[in-house]
Amino acid sequence: MTAACLDAASFERLAADARASLHRYCARMMGSAFEGEDVVQETLAKAAQAFAQAGPIENPKGWLFHIAHNAALDALRRRRRRLEVPFDGRMSDLPDASAADARVAAAANLSTFLALPPAQRSCVVLVDVLGYLPAETAAILGLTLAAVKAGLHRGRLRLREIAGRSEAAPPPLSAEERRRLHAYADRFNARDFDALRDLLAEDVRLELANRRRLAGKKDVSVYFTRYDSASDWRFSVGLAENRLALLARDPQDPSGAVTHVVLLDWAGDRITRIRDFKYAPYLMEGLTVADV
């Protein structure tokens, strides 16, 4: 492949094309679809700052994944989780990927990947979930091929050990938060958006994933305008990754599938933060949701 310099338009296309795959990687590195989206945003922000000075890039998508990998490790450090374990470089003659290995990794819940040290986790996700070759994975992660094979071997063994285990019981749910979310859903479904605007704190923040961010009650109030112009969304209260969330459905869809989720943060009865994932449909892959 011929190395190429990215212009702004090329970078925007690259970011758009790679975003879903980046999220698949980051969500498994973090064990959370929501934290994975945070890392994706951090990755693209860092890449946007770096691409103009990066010079010719041999493999633009691999370059993005390298930035995502480092951003995920930084996030894990901030979360004070253990980092990489040493690899045995002598383990170079290990089995190649199999369909069974890929199925185990693809079917695993996001939180299951946290049982693997980050280095093993990154190797398993890149090879068994995203389909990269071990040599490509080594280039992305800056590891030797022997180290990647060792990480794959150990990570696959660990995933097979824990596959099928029942998940831990969800944490106790706050009755107060349930009350607030049910009241919000009721007002949303009644299209009483003025009442919802009244719930916004003066310093409220909106994160419309994969679109824009706004801050301040005046600007965030505009958020409800788009929903107000459509009648094809209804909210219910449920769990997303064992936290209370608003689950959005299209009443015209007979399957009743959840299309996206919305997270709210509160200070008393005022909303301080809205995270809406309507424009990030890739987040639903692997996200565990349930009505309550």
C-alpha positions as CSV (number, residue, x, y, z in Angstrom):
1,M,0.0,0.0,0.0
2,T,1.3,3.4,-0.9
3,A,1.7,5.8,2.1
4,A,-0.6,8.8,1.8
5,C,-0.9,12.2,3.6
6,L,-4.4,12.8,4.9
7,D,-6.2,16.0,4.0
8,A,-9.2,17.2,6.2
9,A,-11.8,15.6,3.9
10,S,-9.9,12.3,3.8
11,F,-9.6,12.3,7.5
12,E,-13.3,12.9,8.0
13,R,-14.1,10.0,5.7
14,L,-11.6,7.8,7.5
15,A,-13.1,8.6,10.9
16,A,-16.7,8.0,9.7
17,D,-15.8,4.7,8.1
18,A,-13.8,3.4,11.0
19,R,-16.0,4.7,13.9
20,A,-18.1,1.5,14.3
21,S,-15.0,-0.7,14.2
22,L,-13.2,1.6,16.6
23,H,-16.1,1.3,19.0
24,R,-16.1,-2.5,18.8
25,Y,-12.5,-2.4,19.9
26,C,-12.7,0.2,22.6
27,A,-15.9,-1.1,24.1
28,R,-14.2,-4.5,24.6
29,M,-11.1,-2.9,25.9
30,M,-13.1,-1.0,28.5
31,G,-15.7,-3.6,29.1
32,S,-18.4,-1.0,28.5
33,A,-20.2,0.3,25.4
34,F,-20.5,3.7,27.1
35,E,-16.9,4.0,28.2
36,G,-15.9,2.6,24.8
37,E,-17.6,5.5,23.1
38,D,-15.7,7.9,25.4
39,V,-12.5,6.4,24.2
40,V,-13.6,6.6,20.6
41,Q,-14.2,10.3,21.0
42,E,-10.9,10.8,22.6
43,T,-9.2,8.8,19.9
44,L,-10.7,10.9,17.1
45,A,-9.9,14.1,18.9
46,K,-6.3,13.1,19.2
47,A,-6.1,11.8,15.6
48,A,-7.6,15.1,14.4
49,Q,-4.9,17.0,16.1
50,A,-2.1,14.7,14.8
51,F,-3.0,13.9,11.2
52,A,-1.8,17.2,9.7
53,Q,1.7,16.7,11.1
54,A,1.7,12.9,10.7
55,G,3.1,12.9,7.2
56,P,2.6,9.9,4.9
57,I,0.6,7.2,6.7
58,E,1.1,3.7,5.3
59,N,-2.1,2.2,6.9
60,P,-4.5,5.0,7.9
61,K,-7.0,2.7,9.6
62,G,-4.2,0.9,11.5
63,W,-2.9,4.3,12.5
64,L,-6.3,5.1,14.0
65,F,-6.4,1.8,15.9
66,H,-2.9,2.4,17.3
67,I,-4.2,5.7,18.7
68,A,-7.3,4.0,20.0
69,H,-5.2,1.3,21.7
70,N,-3.1,3.9,23.5
71,A,-6.2,6.0,24.4
72,A,-7.8,2.8,25.9
73,L,-4.7,2.1,27.9
74,D,-4.7,5.6,29.2
75,A,-8.3,5.3,30.2
76,L,-7.6,2.0,32.0
77,R,-4.7,3.7,33.8
78,R,-7.1,6.4,34.9
79,R,-9.4,3.7,36.1
80,R,-6.5,2.2,38.0
81,R,-6.9,-1.2,36.5
82,R,-3.9,-3.5,36.2
83,L,-2.0,-3.1,33.0
84,E,-0.2,-5.5,30.7
85,V,1.4,-8.7,31.9
86,P,4.7,-9.8,30.4
87,F,4.6,-11.9,27.3
88,D,6.8,-15.0,26.9
89,G,8.5,-14.3,23.6
90,R,9.4,-17.9,23.2
91,M,5.8,-18.9,22.6
92,S,6.0,-18.4,18.8
93,D,4.7,-21.7,17.6
94,L,1.1,-21.4,18.7
95,P,-2.2,-22.4,16.9
96,D,-3.6,-19.9,14.5
97,A,-7.0,-18.4,14.8
98,S,-9.9,-20.8,14.5
99,A,-13.6,-20.2,13.8
100,A,-14.4,-21.5,17.3
101,D,-12.1,-19.0,18.9
102,A,-13.7,-16.1,17.0
103,R,-17.2,-17.3,17.9
104,V,-16.3,-17.3,21.6
105,A,-14.9,-13.8,21.4
106,A,-17.7,-12.5,19.3
107,A,-20.4,-13.9,21.6
108,A,-18.7,-12.7,24.8
109,N,-20.4,-9.9,26.8
110,L,-18.4,-6.7,26.9
111,S,-17.7,-7.0,30.6
112,T,-16.3,-10.5,30.1
113,F,-13.2,-9.0,28.3
114,L,-12.2,-7.3,31.6
115,A,-11.1,-10.8,32.8
116,L,-8.2,-10.5,30.4
117,P,-5.1,-8.3,31.0
118,P,-5.2,-5.4,28.5
119,A,-2.5,-6.8,26.2
120,Q,-4.3,-10.1,25.8
121,R,-7.6,-8.3,25.5
122,S,-6.3,-6.1,22.6
123,C,-4.9,-9.1,20.7
124,V,-8.1,-11.2,21.0
125,V,-10.3,-8.3,20.0
126,L,-8.3,-7.3,17.0
127,V,-7.8,-10.8,15.7
128,D,-10.9,-12.7,16.8
129,V,-13.5,-9.9,16.7
130,L,-12.3,-7.5,14.1
131,G,-10.5,-10.0,11.8
132,Y,-7.0,-8.6,11.7
133,L,-4.1,-10.9,11.0
134,P,-1.6,-11.5,13.8
135,A,1.1,-9.6,11.8
136,E,-1.3,-6.7,11.3
137,T,-2.1,-6.7,15.0
138,A,1.5,-6.7,15.9
139,A,2.0,-3.6,13.8
140,I,-1.0,-1.8,15.3
141,L,0.0,-2.6,18.9
142,G,3.8,-2.2,18.5
143,L,4.4,-5.8,19.6
144,T,6.4,-8.7,18.2
145,L,4.5,-11.4,16.3
146,A,5.5,-13.9,19.0
147,A,4.0,-11.6,21.7
148,V,0.7,-11.3,19.8
149,K,0.5,-15.1,19.4
150,A,1.2,-15.5,23.1
151,G,-1.5,-13.0,24.0
152,L,-4.0,-14.7,21.7
153,H,-3.2,-18.1,23.1
154,R,-3.6,-17.0,26.8
155,G,-6.5,-14.7,26.1
156,R,-8.5,-17.4,24.2
157,L,-7.9,-19.9,27.0
158,R,-9.2,-17.5,29.5
159,L,-12.3,-16.6,27.5
160,R,-13.1,-20.3,27.0
161,E,-12.8,-20.8,30.8
162,I,-15.3,-18.1,31.6
163,A,-17.7,-18.5,28.6
164,G,-21.2,-19.3,29.7
165,R,-20.8,-18.3,33.3
166,S,-23.7,-16.5,34.7
167,E,-23.2,-12.8,35.2
168,A,-23.2,-11.1,38.6
169,A,-26.6,-9.8,39.9
170,P,-27.3,-6.2,38.9
171,P,-26.7,-3.6,41.7
172,P,-29.6,-2.3,43.7
173,L,-31.6,0.3,41.8
174,S,-32.3,3.7,43.2
175,A,-36.0,4.2,43.7
176,E,-35.5,8.0,43.4
177,E,-33.8,7.7,40.1
178,R,-36.5,5.3,38.8
179,R,-39.1,7.8,39.8
180,R,-37.3,10.6,38.0
181,L,-36.8,8.6,34.8
182,H,-40.4,7.3,34.7
183,A,-41.6,10.9,35.1
184,Y,-39.2,12.0,32.3
185,A,-40.4,9.1,30.0
186,D,-44.1,10.0,30.7
187,R,-43.5,13.6,29.8
188,F,-41.5,12.7,26.7
189,N,-44.2,10.2,25.5
190,A,-46.9,12.9,26.1
191,R,-44.7,15.3,24.0
192,D,-44.6,17.7,27.0
193,F,-41.2,19.1,26.0
194,D,-41.7,22.4,27.8
195,A,-41.9,20.4,31.0
196,L,-38.6,18.6,30.1
197,R,-36.9,21.9,29.3
198,D,-37.9,23.1,32.8
199,L,-35.9,20.2,34.3
200,L,-32.6,21.3,32.8
201,A,-30.0,22.7,35.1
202,E,-28.5,26.0,34.0
203,D,-25.1,24.4,33.4
204,V,-26.6,21.2,31.8
205,R,-24.4,19.4,29.2
206,L,-25.6,17.5,26.1
207,E,-23.6,14.8,24.4
208,L,-25.3,13.7,21.2
209,A,-22.9,10.9,20.4
210,N,-21.4,11.0,16.9
211,R,-23.0,14.4,16.3
212,R,-22.3,17.3,18.7
213,R,-21.9,18.6,22.2
214,L,-23.7,21.5,23.7
215,A,-23.6,23.2,27.1
216,G,-26.0,25.5,29.0
217,K,-29.7,25.4,29.4
218,K,-30.4,27.8,26.5
219,D,-28.5,25.8,23.9
220,V,-29.4,22.4,25.2
221,S,-33.1,23.2,25.2
222,V,-32.9,23.1,21.3
223,Y,-32.2,19.3,21.7
224,F,-35.9,18.6,22.2
225,T,-36.9,20.4,19.0
226,R,-36.0,17.4,16.8
227,Y,-37.8,15.0,19.0
228,D,-40.8,17.3,19.1
229,S,-41.0,17.2,15.3
230,A,-41.3,13.4,15.2
231,S,-43.8,11.1,16.7
232,D,-42.1,7.8,16.1
233,W,-40.1,7.5,19.3
234,R,-41.2,6.4,22.7
235,F,-39.2,6.0,25.9
236,S,-39.4,3.4,28.6
237,V,-37.2,2.9,31.7
238,G,-34.8,0.1,31.6
239,L,-31.3,-1.1,32.3
240,A,-28.3,-0.6,30.0
241,E,-25.1,-2.3,31.4
242,N,-26.9,-2.6,34.7
243,R,-27.5,1.2,35.0
244,L,-30.9,2.9,34.7
245,A,-31.5,4.4,31.3
246,L,-34.2,5.5,28.9
247,L,-34.8,2.9,26.2
248,A,-36.0,4.3,22.9
249,R,-38.3,2.3,20.6
250,D,-40.2,3.0,17.4
251,P,-43.8,2.1,18.0
252,Q,-44.2,1.3,14.2
253,D,-41.6,-1.5,14.6
254,P,-43.5,-4.7,15.4
255,S,-40.3,-6.3,16.8
256,G,-40.2,-3.8,19.7
257,A,-36.4,-3.6,19.4
258,V,-34.6,-0.9,21.4
259,T,-33.2,1.5,18.8
260,H,-31.0,3.6,21.1
261,V,-30.6,4.6,24.7
262,V,-30.4,7.9,26.6
263,L,-28.5,8.4,29.9
264,L,-29.3,11.2,32.3
265,D,-27.4,12.6,35.2
266,W,-29.2,14.5,38.0
267,A,-28.5,16.9,40.8
268,G,-31.7,16.7,42.8
269,D,-34.5,17.1,40.4
270,R,-32.4,18.9,37.8
271,I,-30.8,17.3,34.8
272,T,-27.1,18.0,34.6
273,R,-26.1,15.8,31.7
274,I,-27.8,14.1,28.8
275,R,-26.0,11.4,26.8
276,D,-28.1,10.5,23.7
277,F,-26.9,7.7,21.5
278,K,-29.5,8.0,18.7
279,Y,-26.8,8.7,16.1
280,A,-24.4,6.0,17.3
281,P,-26.3,2.8,16.4
282,Y,-23.1,0.8,16.6
283,L,-23.3,1.2,20.4
284,M,-26.2,-1.2,20.5
285,E,-23.9,-4.1,19.4
286,G,-23.1,-6.0,22.6
287,L,-25.0,-3.6,24.8
288,T,-27.1,-5.5,27.4
289,V,-30.5,-3.8,27.8
290,A,-33.6,-4.9,29.7
291,D,-36.9,-3.3,30.8
292,V,-37.5,-2.8,34.5
